[in-house]
């Protein structure tokens, strides 16, 4: 089931939204503060976040910025503010869409369905991890707005990790996928290429945030990424 995170401090509104989305077959979590939203987003890894802009602790815009540091969820900002400038601020902070109160249940569900369709179409080809964007079809990688040149094997190694985000992938599995099942040699070659990837992607080798080492096993690609 698609995972939806509702960030809304008004209990009645949050519960009504949750009931509506559960009827559509979604798995729903509710956060009533910005701090709770960030904690829940890390725990449940939602595909779509419905983010109210007016929260009791952090502003929705600040929550959006912090979510973008580790989450690739589609963020739909919900607000009573109608000024264009408010919408621009939210979109510049990393929101993918904007809906203004009052809205109809049908419109909200349509926006959520559109977000899930976008993820279905592009998620297989475009992966984002922090400020690193990986275009699997075009075999291109950007850090921020800067394109980074990788060797074919470096790209294949990064792609193999990106297809299983957040999962620990063994060195042997990476060897099989990138070097082929008939490769004969030391599996430490994976470590050498990981080191090169970290340098090119700006991931601190001493304190990596993007490609994490799973000691005695392999590596894990996470959403944090280099700043």
Sine and cosine of phi, psi and omega as CSV:
sin_phi,cos_phi,sin_psi,cos_psi,sin_omega,cos_omega
0.00,0.00,0.67,-0.75,0.08,-1.00
-0.86,0.51,0.64,-0.77,-0.03,-1.00
-0.99,-0.15,0.82,-0.57,-0.02,-1.00
-0.87,-0.49,0.73,-0.68,0.10,-1.00
-0.94,-0.35,0.85,-0.52,0.07,-1.00
-0.99,-0.15,0.83,-0.56,0.05,-1.00
-0.92,-0.39,0.98,-0.19,-0.14,-0.99
-0.44,-0.90,0.82,-0.58,-0.07,-1.00
-1.00,0.08,-0.25,0.97,0.05,-1.00
-1.00,0.07,0.92,-0.39,-0.14,-0.99
-0.85,0.52,-0.71,0.70,-0.05,-1.00
-0.89,0.45,-0.70,0.71,0.02,-1.00
-0.88,0.47,-0.70,0.71,-0.01,-1.00
-0.88,0.48,-0.70,0.72,-0.03,-1.00
-0.93,0.37,-0.58,0.81,0.05,-1.00
-0.91,0.41,-0.68,0.73,0.04,-1.00
-0.89,0.46,-0.68,0.73,-0.02,-1.00
-0.88,0.47,-0.70,0.72,0.00,-1.00
-0.89,0.46,-0.66,0.75,0.00,-1.00
-0.88,0.47,-0.71,0.71,-0.05,-1.00
-0.96,0.29,-0.57,0.82,0.04,-1.00
-0.92,0.40,-0.55,0.83,0.07,-1.00
-0.89,0.46,-0.45,0.89,0.03,-1.00
-0.99,0.11,-0.03,1.00,0.04,-1.00
1.00,-0.06,0.28,0.96,-0.01,-1.00
-1.00,-0.05,0.47,-0.88,0.12,-0.99
-1.00,-0.02,0.86,-0.51,-0.20,-0.98
-0.88,-0.48,0.70,-0.71,0.17,-0.99
-0.86,-0.52,0.46,-0.89,-0.04,-1.00
-0.82,-0.58,0.74,-0.67,0.14,-0.99
-0.84,-0.54,0.67,-0.74,-0.05,-1.00
-0.95,-0.33,-0.03,1.00,0.11,-0.99
-0.69,-0.72,0.28,-0.96,0.04,-1.00
-0.90,0.43,-0.64,0.76,0.00,-1.00
-0.89,0.45,-0.68,0.73,0.04,-1.00
-0.90,0.44,-0.60,0.80,0.00,-1.00
-0.87,0.49,-0.70,0.71,-0.02,-1.00
-0.91,0.41,-0.64,0.76,0.01,-1.00
-0.92,0.40,-0.70,0.71,0.00,-1.00
-0.92,0.39,-0.61,0.79,0.00,-1.00
-0.89,0.47,-0.62,0.78,0.05,-1.00
-0.93,0.38,-0.58,0.82,-0.08,-1.00
-0.98,0.20,-0.67,0.74,-0.14,-0.99
-0.96,-0.27,-0.13,0.99,0.07,-1.00
0.75,0.66,0.90,0.44,-0.08,-1.00
-0.93,0.36,0.42,-0.91,0.09,-1.00
-1.00,0.02,-0.49,0.87,0.04,-1.00
-0.70,-0.71,0.67,-0.74,0.09,-1.00
-0.88,-0.48,0.83,-0.56,0.15,-0.99
-1.00,-0.10,0.95,-0.31,-0.22,-0.97
-0.91,-0.42,0.94,-0.35,0.08,-1.00
-0.95,0.31,0.67,-0.75,-0.09,-1.00
-0.98,0.18,-0.41,0.91,-0.01,-1.00
-0.97,-0.23,0.98,-0.20,-0.03,-1.00
-0.87,-0.50,0.37,-0.93,-0.11,-0.99
-0.96,0.29,-0.37,0.93,-0.04,-1.00
-0.93,-0.38,-0.92,0.40,0.02,-1.00
-0.97,-0.23,0.47,-0.88,0.11,-0.99
-0.96,0.29,0.45,-0.90,0.05,-1.00
-0.85,0.53,-0.55,0.84,0.01,-1.00
-0.90,0.43,-0.69,0.73,0.02,-1.00
-0.92,0.40,-0.64,0.77,0.06,-1.00
-0.87,0.49,-0.67,0.74,0.02,-1.00
-0.86,0.51,-0.73,0.69,0.01,-1.00
-0.86,0.52,-0.69,0.72,-0.04,-1.00
-0.94,0.33,-0.59,0.81,0.07,-1.00
-0.86,0.51,-0.65,0.76,-0.05,-1.00
-0.92,0.40,-0.24,0.97,0.05,-1.00
-0.95,0.30,-0.38,0.92,-0.05,-1.00
-0.63,-0.77,-0.17,0.99,-0.11,-0.99
-0.90,-0.43,0.60,-0.80,0.09,-1.00
-0.96,-0.26,0.25,0.97,-0.01,-1.00
-0.88,0.48,0.48,-0.88,0.20,-0.98
-0.97,0.25,0.81,-0.59,-0.06,-1.00
-0.95,-0.30,0.87,-0.50,0.04,-1.00
-0.95,-0.31,0.95,-0.32,-0.03,-1.00
-0.99,0.13,0.70,-0.71,-0.04,-1.00
-0.88,-0.47,0.80,-0.60,-0.07,-1.00
-0.42,-0.91,0.36,-0.93,0.11,-0.99
-1.00,-0.01,-0.11,0.99,-0.02,-1.00
-0.98,0.21,0.74,-0.67,-0.09,-1.00
-0.95,-0.33,-0.14,0.99,-0.06,-1.00
-0.94,0.35,0.63,-0.78,-0.02,-1.00
-0.86,0.51,-0.61,0.79,-0.03,-1.00
-0.87,0.50,-0.62,0.78,0.02,-1.00
-0.90,0.44,-0.64,0.77,0.01,-1.00
-0.91,0.41,-0.66,0.75,-0.01,-1.00
-0.88,0.47,-0.68,0.74,0.01,-1.00
-0.87,0.50,-0.70,0.72,0.01,-1.00
-0.90,0.43,-0.69,0.72,-0.01,-1.00
-0.92,0.38,-0.62,0.79,0.03,-1.00
-0.92,0.39,-0.44,0.90,0.02,-1.00
-0.97,0.24,-0.20,0.98,0.05,-1.00
0.83,-0.55,0.04,1.00,0.03,-1.00
-0.93,0.37,0.49,-0.87,0.00,-1.00
-0.99,-0.15,-0.39,0.92,-0.03,-1.00
-0.40,-0.92,0.16,-0.99,-0.13,-0.99
-0.57,-0.82,0.73,-0.68,0.08,-1.00
-0.73,-0.69,0.70,-0.71,-0.10,-0.99
-0.97,-0.25,0.71,-0.70,0.09,-1.00
-0.96,0.28,0.56,-0.83,-0.12,0.99
-0.98,0.19,0.56,-0.83,0.02,-1.00
-0.79,-0.62,0.36,-0.93,0.02,-1.00
-1.00,0.04,0.48,-0.88,0.09,-1.00
-0.82,0.58,-0.61,0.79,-0.02,-1.00
-0.89,0.45,-0.65,0.76,0.01,-1.00
-0.92,0.40,-0.68,0.73,0.01,-1.00
-0.87,0.50,-0.74,0.68,-0.01,-1.00
-0.89,0.46,-0.60,0.80,0.03,-1.00
-0.90,0.44,-0.65,0.76,0.03,-1.00
-0.91,0.42,-0.65,0.76,0.02,-1.00
-0.91,0.42,-0.70,0.72,0.02,-1.00
-0.88,0.48,-0.64,0.77,0.02,-1.00
-0.90,0.44,-0.65,0.76,0.02,-1.00
-0.89,0.46,-0.68,0.74,0.00,-1.00
-0.93,0.37,-0.57,0.82,0.06,-1.00
-0.91,0.41,-0.65,0.76,0.03,-1.00
-0.86,0.51,-0.69,0.73,0.00,-1.00
-0.91,0.41,-0.61,0.79,0.01,-1.00
-0.91,0.42,-0.66,0.75,-0.04,-1.00
-0.96,0.28,-0.72,0.69,-0.14,-0.99
-0.99,-0.14,-0.36,0.93,-0.10,-1.00
-0.89,0.46,-0.47,0.88,0.01,-1.00
-0.97,0.26,-0.35,0.94,-0.10,-0.99
-0.92,-0.40,-0.55,0.84,-0.03,-1.00
-0.91,-0.42,0.84,-0.54,0.03,-1.00
-0.85,-0.53,0.68,-0.74,0.02,-1.00
-0.84,-0.54,0.74,-0.67,0.02,-1.00
-0.73,-0.68,0.98,-0.20,-0.11,-0.99
0.88,0.47,-0.81,-0.59,0.02,-1.00
-0.99,-0.14,0.27,0.96,0.04,-1.00
-0.98,-0.21,0.82,-0.57,0.02,-1.00
-0.91,-0.42,0.79,-0.61,-0.05,-1.00
-0.90,-0.44,0.89,-0.46,0.05,-1.00
-0.99,-0.16,0.98,-0.19,-0.09,-1.00
-0.92,0.39,-0.64,0.77,-0.03,-1.00
-0.94,0.34,-0.68,0.73,-0.03,-1.00
-1.00,0.07,-0.11,0.99,-0.02,-1.00
0.80,0.60,0.77,0.63,0.01,-1.00
-0.77,-0.64,0.52,-0.86,0.00,-1.00
-0.73,-0.68,0.70,-0.71,0.09,-1.00
-0.82,-0.57,0.60,-0.80,0.20,-0.98
-0.93,-0.36,0.94,-0.34,-0.18,-0.98
0.91,0.41,-0.83,-0.56,0.03,-1.00
-0.98,-0.20,0.05,1.00,-0.07,-1.00
-0.99,-0.16,0.82,-0.58,0.04,-1.00
-0.97,0.22,0.67,-0.75,-0.04,-1.00
-0.92,-0.38,0.73,-0.68,-0.01,-1.00
-1.00,0.01,0.87,-0.50,0.05,-1.00
-0.91,-0.41,0.48,-0.88,0.14,-0.99
-0.95,0.32,0.34,-0.94,0.01,-1.00
-0.81,0.59,-0.64,0.77,-0.03,-1.00
-0.96,0.28,-0.61,0.80,0.07,-1.00
-0.87,0.49,-0.69,0.72,0.01,-1.00
-0.89,0.46,-0.71,0.71,-0.02,-1.00
-0.88,0.47,-0.60,0.80,0.03,-1.00
-0.92,0.39,-0.71,0.71,0.04,-1.00
-0.89,0.45,-0.66,0.75,0.01,-1.00
-0.90,0.44,-0.62,0.78,0.01,-1.00
-0.89,0.46,-0.63,0.78,0.05,-1.00
-0.95,0.31,-0.62,0.79,-0.06,-1.00
-0.92,0.38,-0.45,0.89,0.01,-1.00
-0.96,0.27,-0.19,0.98,0.04,-1.00
-0.74,-0.67,0.87,0.49,-0.10,-0.99
-0.87,0.49,0.71,-0.70,0.03,-1.00
0.99,0.14,-0.17,0.99,-0.02,-1.00
-1.00,-0.09,0.56,-0.83,0.13,-0.99
-0.98,0.22,0.82,-0.58,-0.01,-1.00
-0.91,-0.41,0.80,-0.60,-0.08,-1.00
-0.94,0.33,0.40,-0.92,0.08,-1.00
-0.85,0.52,-0.64,0.77,-0.03,-1.00
-0.90,0.43,-0.65,0.76,0.03,-1.00
-0.90,0.44,-0.63,0.77,0.02,-1.00
-0.93,0.38,-0.64,0.77,0.07,-1.00
-0.87,0.50,-0.72,0.70,-0.03,-1.00
-0.89,0.46,-0.65,0.76,-0.07,-1.00
-0.97,0.22,-0.60,0.80,-0.14,-0.99
-0.99,-0.16,-0.68,0.74,-0.02,-1.00
-0.99,-0.11,-0.30,0.96,0.01,-1.00
0.99,-0.17,0.46,-0.89,-0.07,-1.00
-0.92,0.39,-0.30,0.96,-0.02,-1.00
-1.00,-0.07,0.12,0.99,-0.01,-1.00
-0.89,0.45,0.73,-0.69,0.05,-1.00
-0.86,-0.51,0.89,-0.46,-0.01,-1.00
0.31,-0.95,-0.07,-1.00,-0.06,-1.00
-0.97,0.24,0.77,-0.64,0.01,-1.00
-0.95,0.31,-0.07,1.00,0.08,-1.00
-0.93,0.37,-0.18,0.98,0.08,-1.00
-0.86,0.50,-0.50,0.87,0.05,-1.00
-0.88,0.48,-0.67,0.74,-0.02,-1.00
-0.89,0.46,-0.62,0.78,0.00,-1.00
-0.89,0.45,-0.71,0.70,-0.02,-1.00
-0.94,0.35,-0.59,0.81,0.07,-1.00
-0.88,0.47,-0.68,0.74,0.04,-1.00
-0.86,0.51,-0.67,0.74,0.03,-1.00
-0.91,0.42,-0.68,0.73,0.03,-1.00
-0.87,0.49,-0.70,0.72,-0.01,-1.00
-0.86,0.51,-0.68,0.73,0.00,-1.00
-0.90,0.44,-0.71,0.71,-0.06,-1.00
-0.94,0.35,-0.50,0.87,-0.04,-1.00
-1.00,-0.06,0.03,1.00,0.02,-1.00
0.97,0.26,0.38,0.93,0.00,-1.00
-1.00,-0.02,0.91,-0.42,-0.08,-1.00
-0.82,0.58,0.90,-0.44,-0.01,-1.00
-0.86,0.51,-0.49,0.87,-0.02,-1.00
-0.99,0.16,-0.50,0.87,0.02,-1.00
-0.67,-0.74,0.93,0.38,-0.08,-1.00
-0.92,0.40,0.70,-0.72,0.04,-1.00
-0.95,-0.32,-0.42,0.91,-0.07,-1.00
-1.00,-0.03,-0.83,0.56,0.01,-1.00
-0.95,-0.32,0.97,-0.24,-0.07,-1.00
-1.00,-0.08,0.60,-0.80,0.05,-1.00
-0.99,0.11,0.75,-0.66,0.14,-0.99
-0.97,-0.24,0.98,-0.19,-0.20,-0.98
-0.82,0.58,0.76,-0.65,0.04,-1.00
0.97,0.25,0.12,0.99,-0.08,-1.00
-0.71,-0.71,-0.90,0.44,-0.08,-1.00
0.04,-1.00,-0.74,-0.67,-0.11,-0.99
-0.63,-0.77,0.33,-0.94,0.01,-1.00
-0.68,-0.74,0.73,-0.68,0.07,-1.00
-0.99,-0.15,0.84,-0.55,-0.07,-1.00
-0.87,-0.49,0.17,-0.99,-0.16,-0.99
-0.99,0.15,-0.21,0.98,-0.10,-1.00
-0.86,0.51,-0.89,0.45,0.07,-1.00
0.95,0.30,0.27,-0.96,0.01,-1.00
-0.94,0.33,0.49,-0.87,0.06,-1.00
-0.97,0.23,0.00,0.00,0.00,0.00
